[in-house]
Amino acid sequence: MKKFITILICVYSVISFADNGQAGINFIFGIPQGEFRDNIDRLGYGIGGRLVYLPNDIFAIGGALGILAYGNEVREEPFSYTIPDVTVRVTTTNNFFFGHIIAQVAAPMGYVKPYIEGHFGFNYLWTETSIENMGSSDDDNEIASSTNFDDIVFCYGGGGGLMVKVYEEKHKTNIIHHKKSKGDLNKVYIDIKAIYTLGGTAEYLKEGSVHQGESGTVEYDVSKSKTDLLTVQVGLVFEF
């Protein structure tokens, strides 16, 4: 999650020096659909962002990224069999990452801007286990981590939403002409949307899929299905 937030900050730093663009950040709630829901009957949650170019006020094209957690297990274990008096926290997370190329058509109506959106890209599912030092006051107390299982598949879909304008820059109209500088913030919207994604068939793990076998080995109960997902997203869009 920290790496993803760093990527978003870097991307927004780039768009802040451009004109005719939008950068958005939003909270994501993911609802598995179809076969995916049969295996994962729970809500995913996470964060996402998008970056698009606006040739005009109607059409936009760009990209979107998002990451969700759909499972989490935490337990305490001895650091090793030879050091049983040191305890660490073992965390296993099941994650869903997507990357989309998006196209959007809007119908500006004053302070509101309804739109429809289509996309294609990929879904990446992975399960990661990390160990953390329980006795440290440092925020970054991870000792080690490992990816247990992962898979990537093609996806496509679409949906729609509504942007509500909550801020607009007021241009000066006096004798001194006010010239908009590159990268100036022009508008801010609250963005609410629902997107349905049809994902390819992937193999993945879920809560309870990782367990210890005989002689200290690790065993996985692998699930397999399509990765259809309905996301409800709420956030902010900044127009430059």
Number of C-alpha atoms within 10 A of each C-alpha: 12 6 7 15 14 10 14 20 11 10 15 18 13 13 20 18 13 15 19 17 23 25 25 21 22 20 20 22 21 24 20 24 20 13 14 20 17 11 16 18 12 13 15 21 20 19 21 23 25 22 24 22 20 17 12 9 12 13 15 20 19 18 18 19 20 21 25 22 21 24 20 16 14 13 10 13 15 14 17 11 9 8 9 10 11 14 17 20 18 21 16 23 20 24 24 23 19 20 20 21 18 21 18 19 17 18 14 13 9 8 12 16 19 17 18 17 19 19 22 20 19 19 26 19 24 20 25 17 19 17 22 19 18 15 11 10 8 9 6 9 13 16 11 11 14 11 12 18 17 17 14 19 17 18 22 19 19 18 17 17 18 18 22 18 18 12 14 13 11 8 11 11 8 7 6 7 9 10 8 14 11 12 17 14 18 18 16 21 21 18 21 18 19 19 19 21 23 19 24 16 18 19 17 26 26 22 15 12 14 19 11 10 10 7 6 8 8 11 13 16 12 12 14 13 17 19 26 23 23 18 21 18 21 20 18 19 22 21 22 23
